[in-house]
């Protein structure tokens, strides 16, 4: 198939870590023999002019990057300023298609914002449009629009890939027919995310070898819960924490043995140095960080919420109220203080990771798209 991808969340030489999960999936589309063109609108940015360019990986697609003006997302009465950016992206996408005489059989978009942009940018070309839904807060996003505009736009989409049953249910509540929705959680590249030797990774990153190490991966912000992890672990004996990420809630204290953002290739190495993965998140779409930790064979302590339950089996995870620090503390202690249980959970995580392989996910999504087009 000749696939046009529309995503304003796609890596570039200036922002190599942006939308890496989208990039990985799209590269697998190419690997399956499909021709893929990406249109990735980018905002005008003075700061971007001074950013050092870095490679984000081998690019198998043809990528176009039209510029647009963004005025953030500010609600002014019934109007949201995001709509100005949306209009700029719609015009930019149409200009790229027409100027380059792009031919395509279908459109694949990632996140609802790109689905709505595509519905209004390429509807005139009469090609089927598919949208992957992975937002952690789809209901809030929908409030940017009038109900009529939102429903008319999503009504132009041929099918949806929802990364959790929660999001599938929300789509149905918006009036989308269930047979137009394919539920498929996020996945990882198992050639990159796999269990390394723990001692070697600790030595490589100069991490303590005499502590049980907890890994946290994500933005340092309230709904992800880095400070709750810090609080839960503070009274546990011989425990250190790796905080991989960045954000306003910066964790500090004697138990912090690593903190900061790293290139994506270092994440599986750091995960492999840990004994346990902890993420008390309040909301997710389908959590890439959890899928990556599972692939590295880590037992999981996370949140008892629907979207995490879709990913985590009790054989390798303990799910608790993400706001209950005492429950987090008990769950962490029950794993790191029981070597046999920890090893058994690690084995189960590795077995389960085979179900979250990105190549299989890419094939399944394209199978759903092909079947839907023919129906």
Residue pairs with C-beta under 8 A, 6 or more apart in sequence:
1 34
1 35
1 105
1 106
1 366
1 369
1 370
2 34
2 35
2 37
2 103
2 104
2 105
2 106
3 29
3 34
3 35
3 36
3 37
3 104
3 105
3 106
3 107
3 108
4 36
4 37
4 38
4 39
4 97
4 102
4 104
4 106
4 107
4 108
4 122
4 127
5 26
5 29
5 36
5 37
5 38
5 39
5 61
5 107
5 108
5 109
5 110
6 38
6 39
6 40
6 93
6 107
6 108
6 109
6 114
6 117
6 118
6 121
6 122
7 19
7 22
7 38
7 39
7 40
7 109
7 110
7 111
7 114
8 40
8 41
8 42
8 89
8 113
8 114
8 117
9 18
9 19
9 22
9 40
9 110
9 111
9 114
10 18
10 19
10 22
10 23
10 26
10 38
10 40
10 63
11 17
11 18
11 19
11 20
11 23
11 56
11 57
12 18
12 40
12 42
12 56
12 65
13 53
13 54
13 55
13 56
14 48
14 51
14 53
15 48
15 51
16 54
16 55
16 56
16 57
16 263
17 56
17 261
17 263
17 264
19 110
20 56
20 264
21 186
21 288
22 110
23 56
23 57
24 189
24 358
25 358
25 361
25 362
25 365
26 36
26 38
26 61
27 57
27 58
27 59
27 60
27 61
28 358
28 359
28 361
28 362
29 36
29 108
29 362
29 366
30 36
30 60
30 61
31 60
31 359
31 362
32 362
32 363
32 366
34 366
36 60
36 61
36 62
37 61
37 62
37 63
37 64
37 102
37 104
38 61
38 62
38 63
38 64
39 63
39 64
39 65
39 66
39 92
39 93
39 96
39 97
40 63
40 64
40 65
41 65
41 66
41 67
41 68
41 88
41 89
41 92
41 93
41 117
42 48
42 65
42 66
42 67
42 68
43 67
43 68
43 69
43 70
43 85
44 67
44 68
44 69
44 70
64 96
64 100
66 89
66 92
66 93
66 95
66 96
67 92
68 85
68 88
68 89
68 91
68 92
69 84
69 85
69 88
70 84
70 85
70 88
71 81
71 82
71 84
71 85
72 81
72 82
73 80
73 81
73 82
73 144
74 80
74 81
74 82
75 144
78 146
80 144
80 145
82 144
83 144
83 145
86 113
86 116
86 117
86 120
89 117
89 121
90 117
90 120
90 121
93 117
93 118
93 121
93 122
94 121
94 122
96 102
97 122
97 125
104 125
104 127
105 127
106 127
106 128
106 129
106 130
106 158
106 369
106 373
107 118
107 122
107 127
107 128
107 129
107 130
108 130
108 131
108 132
108 369
109 115
109 117
109 118
109 129
109 130
109 131
109 132
110 131
110 132
110 134
111 131
111 132
111 133
111 134
111 135
112 131
112 133
112 135
112 138
112 141
112 142
112 154
113 141
114 131
115 129
115 131
115 133
115 153
115 154
115 157
115 160
116 145
116 150
116 153
116 154
118 129
118 131
118 157
119 129
119 153
119 154
119 156
119 157
120 153
120 156
122 129
123 129
123 156
128 158
128 159
128 369
128 372
128 373
129 156
129 157
129 158
130 157
130 158
130 159
130 160
130 161
130 369
130 372
131 154
131 157
131 159
131 160
131 161
132 160
132 161
132 163
132 365
133 160
133 161
133 162
133 163
133 167
133 171
133 285
134 163
134 167
134 186
134 285
134 286
135 141
135 167
135 285
136 223
136 283
136 284
136 285
136 307
137 283
138 167
138 170
139 170
142 150
142 174
145 153
150 174
151 174
151 175
154 174
154 175
154 176
155 175
157 180
158 180
158 372
158 373
159 180
159 181
159 182
159 368
159 369
159 372
160 171
160 176
160 180
160 181
160 182
161 181
161 182
161 183
161 184
161 365
161 368
162 168
162 171
162 181
162 182
162 183
162 184
163 183
163 184
163 185
163 186
163 285
163 286
163 307
164 183
164 185
164 284
164 285
164 286
164 306
164 307
164 310
165 183
165 306
165 307
165 310
166 306
166 307
166 310
167 285
167 307
168 178
168 181
168 183
171 181
172 178
172 181
180 372
182 364
182 365
182 368
184 361
184 364
184 365
184 368
185 286
185 291
185 310
185 311
185 356
186 285
186 286
186 287
186 288
186 291
186 356
186 361
187 291
187 356
187 357
187 358
187 360
187 361
188 288
188 291
188 292
188 295
188 353
188 356
188 357
188 358
189 357
189 358
189 359
190 295
190 353
190 354
190 357
190 358
192 265
192 268
193 267
193 268
193 271
193 292
193 295
193 296
193 353
194 268
194 295
194 296
195 272
195 295
195 296
195 297
195 346
195 350
196 268
196 269
196 272
196 296
197 272
198 272
198 273
198 275
199 209
201 207
201 269
201 270
201 272
201 273
202 208
202 209
202 213
202 273
203 209
204 269
204 273
205 258
205 269
205 270
205 273
207 213
207 240
207 242
207 257
207 258
207 273
208 240
208 257
210 238
211 238
211 239
211 240
211 257
212 238
212 239
212 240
212 275
212 276
212 336
213 239
213 240
213 241
213 242
213 257
213 273
213 274
213 275
213 276
214 229
214 233
214 239
214 240
214 241
214 242
214 274
214 275
214 276
214 277
214 278
214 332
214 336
215 241
215 242
215 244
215 270
215 271
215 273
215 274
215 276
215 277
215 278
215 293
215 298
216 226
216 229
216 241
216 242
216 243
216 244
216 245
216 277
216 278
216 279
217 244
217 245
217 267
217 271
217 277
217 279
217 289
217 292
217 293
218 224
218 226
218 244
218 245
218 279
218 281
218 289
219 245
219 246
219 247
220 226
220 243
220 245
220 246
220 247
220 248
220 249
220 250
220 251
221 247
221 248
221 249
222 249
222 282
223 281
223 282
223 283
224 245
224 247
224 279
224 280
224 281
224 282
225 279
225 280
225 281
225 282
225 322
226 243
226 245
226 247
226 249
226 251
227 249
227 251
228 280
228 322
228 323
228 325
228 328
229 241
229 243
229 251
229 278
229 279
229 280
229 328
230 241
230 251
230 253
230 255
230 256
231 325
232 278
232 280
232 325
232 326
232 328
232 329
232 332
233 239
233 241
233 255
233 329
233 332
234 253
234 255
235 329
236 329
236 332
236 333
236 336
239 255
239 332
239 336
240 255
240 256
240 257
241 251
241 255
241 256
241 257
241 258
242 257
242 258
242 259
242 270
242 273
242 274
243 251
243 256
243 258
243 259
243 260
244 258
244 260
244 261
244 262
244 267
244 270
245 260
245 261
246 260
246 261
250 259
251 259
258 270
262 270
267 292
268 292
268 295
268 296
271 277
271 292
271 293
271 296
271 298
272 296
272 297
274 298
275 298
275 299
275 335
275 336
275 342
276 298
276 299
276 300
276 301
276 332
276 335
276 336
276 342
277 289
277 290
277 293
277 298
277 299
277 300
277 301
277 302
278 300
278 301
278 302
278 328
278 332
279 287
279 289
279 290
279 300
279 301
279 302
279 303
280 301
280 302
280 303
280 320
280 322
280 323
280 328
281 287
281 302
281 303
281 305
281 308
281 322
282 303
282 305
282 322
282 323
283 305
283 307
284 290
284 305
284 307
284 308
285 307
286 307
286 310
286 311
287 302
287 307
287 308
287 311
290 300
290 302
290 308
290 311
290 312
291 311
291 353
291 356
293 300
293 349
294 300
294 311
294 312
294 316
294 349
294 350
294 352
294 353
294 356
295 350
295 353
295 356
297 346
297 347
297 349
297 350
297 353
298 346
298 349
299 316
299 317
299 318
299 335
299 342
299 345
299 346
299 349
300 312
300 316
300 317
300 318
300 349
301 317
301 318
301 319
301 320
301 328
301 331
301 332
301 335
302 308
302 312
302 317
302 319
302 320
302 322
303 319
303 320
303 321
303 322
304 319
304 320
304 321
304 322
305 319
305 322
308 319
309 319
311 356
312 319
313 348
313 352
315 345
315 348
315 352
316 345
316 346
316 348
316 349
316 352
317 345
318 331
318 334
318 335
320 327
320 328
320 331
321 327
322 328
334 341
335 341
335 342
335 345
336 342
